[in-house]
């Protein structure tokens, strides 16, 4: 069975790639989400839980930006230039995975106070929730398409596989 490059990345160098490229970002996002629910329901915008939430958000954003900066030039660009994608499913899986940076980097910037400075705490919390939710959506799309066998879908024009 042929695997998408997303799944190959996670399967290689076990268990390290799985931990580095999936477990750490997803555990951060799920931790942020759960703590965000508690913050929203208690309306406690200060305190240790919010501090923990902010620390996780900053670390997640910076960490995933590092992943993006590593994988984009070493995987995405060469796969595209050399026409080595395993059908459109592969492009979707890797593309959605890498698009996580569009949500996690702003999340870190928000909690570092570098964006949305003039918004109220409630508005920032709403934006925070939307950003972490957006990451979870694109991460799950990447996981779903990443698990599809590229051989079961029709090929893309100009691709060798």
C-alpha positions in Angstrom: 0.0 0.0 0.0 1.2 3.5 -0.9 1.1 6.0 1.9 0.8 9.8 1.7 3.9 11.7 2.5 2.1 12.9 5.7 1.7 9.4 6.9 5.2 8.4 5.8 6.6 11.3 7.8 4.7 10.0 10.9 5.7 6.4 10.3 9.4 7.1 9.8 11.9 7.2 12.7 9.4 5.7 15.2 8.3 7.0 17.7 10.1 10.3 17.3 8.5 11.7 14.2 5.0 10.8 15.5 5.8 12.6 18.8 7.5 15.6 17.2 5.1 16.2 14.3 1.8 15.0 15.6 1.6 14.3 19.3 3.2 17.6 20.6 1.2 20.0 18.4 -2.1 18.1 18.9 -1.7 17.7 22.7 -0.9 21.4 22.9 -4.0 22.3 20.9 -6.2 20.0 22.9 -4.8 21.3 26.2 -5.5 24.9 25.0 -9.0 23.9 24.0 -9.9 22.2 27.3 -8.5 25.1 29.4 -10.2 27.5 27.2 -13.6 25.9 27.9 -12.9 26.2 31.6 -11.9 29.8 31.2 -15.1 30.6 29.1 -17.5 28.8 31.5 -16.0 30.3 34.7 -15.5 33.7 33.0 -12.2 33.8 35.0 -9.9 35.7 32.6 -7.1 35.9 35.1 -5.4 33.3 37.3 -3.2 30.3 36.9 -5.4 28.4 34.4 -5.3 31.4 32.0 -1.6 31.8 32.5 -1.1 28.1 31.7 -3.4 28.5 28.7 -1.3 31.4 27.4 2.0 29.6 28.0 0.7 26.6 26.0 -0.5 28.9 23.2 2.8 30.6 22.9 4.8 27.4 23.0 2.4 25.7 20.5 2.6 28.7 18.1 6.4 28.9 18.2 6.8 25.1 18.0 4.6 24.7 15.0 6.2 27.6 13.3 9.4 25.8 13.7 7.8 22.7 12.1 6.5 24.7 9.2 9.9 26.4 8.7 11.5 23.0 8.6 9.0 21.0 6.5 8.1 23.7 3.9 11.5 23.9 2.3 12.6 20.3 2.9 9.4 18.5 2.0 6.7 20.7 0.4 8.8 22.5 -2.1 10.9 19.5 -3.3 7.7 17.4 -3.6 6.1 20.1 -5.7 9.2 20.9 -7.9 9.9 17.2 -8.5 6.3 16.2 -9.1 6.5 13.5 -6.4 3.1 13.9 -4.8 1.1 10.7 -4.4 -2.1 12.1 -5.9 -4.2 15.1 -4.8 -4.9 13.3 -1.5 -1.3 13.7 -0.6 -1.3 17.4 -1.4 -4.4 17.9 0.7 -2.9 16.1 3.7 0.4 17.9 3.7 -1.1 21.2 2.7 -3.7 21.2 5.5 -1.1 20.0 8.0 1.2 22.9 7.1 -1.7 25.4 7.1 -1.8 24.9 10.8 0.8 27.6 11.1 -1.9 30.1 9.9 -3.7 29.5 13.2 -1.0 28.6 15.7 1.4 31.5 14.9 -1.3 34.2 15.4 -2.3 32.4 18.6 1.2 32.8 19.9 1.4 36.4 18.7 -2.0 37.2 20.4 -0.8 35.9 23.7 2.6 37.6 23.4 0.6 40.9 23.0 1.9 41.5 19.5 -1.5 41.5 17.7 -5.1 42.6 18.7 -3.7 45.0 21.3 -6.7 47.3 21.3 -9.3 44.5 21.6 -11.0 43.8 24.9 -10.1 40.7 26.9 -13.4 39.1 25.8 -12.7 39.8 22.2 -9.2 38.4 22.5 -10.6 35.3 24.1 -13.1 34.8 21.2 -10.2 35.3 18.7 -8.1 32.8 20.7 -10.9 30.2 20.6 -11.4 30.7 16.9 -7.7 30.3 16.2 -7.3 27.1 18.2 -10.5 25.7 16.7 -9.2 26.5 13.2 -6.0 24.6 14.0 -7.9 21.6 15.2 -10.1 21.5 12.0 -7.1 21.7 9.6 -5.1 19.2 11.7 -8.0 16.7 11.6 -8.5 17.2 7.8 -4.7 16.5 7.4 -5.0 13.4 9.5 -8.1 12.0 7.6 -6.6 12.6 4.2 -3.2 11.5 5.4 -4.6 8.1 6.2 -6.2 7.5 2.8 -4.3 5.2 0.4 -3.4 7.4 -2.6 -3.8 4.4 -4.9 -7.6 4.4 -4.5 -8.1 7.9 -6.0 -7.3 9.0 -9.6 -4.0 10.6 -10.3 -3.3 14.2 -10.9 -2.0 15.4 -14.3 1.7 15.7 -14.4 2.3 13.4 -11.4 4.5 10.3 -11.7 2.8 8.3 -8.9 
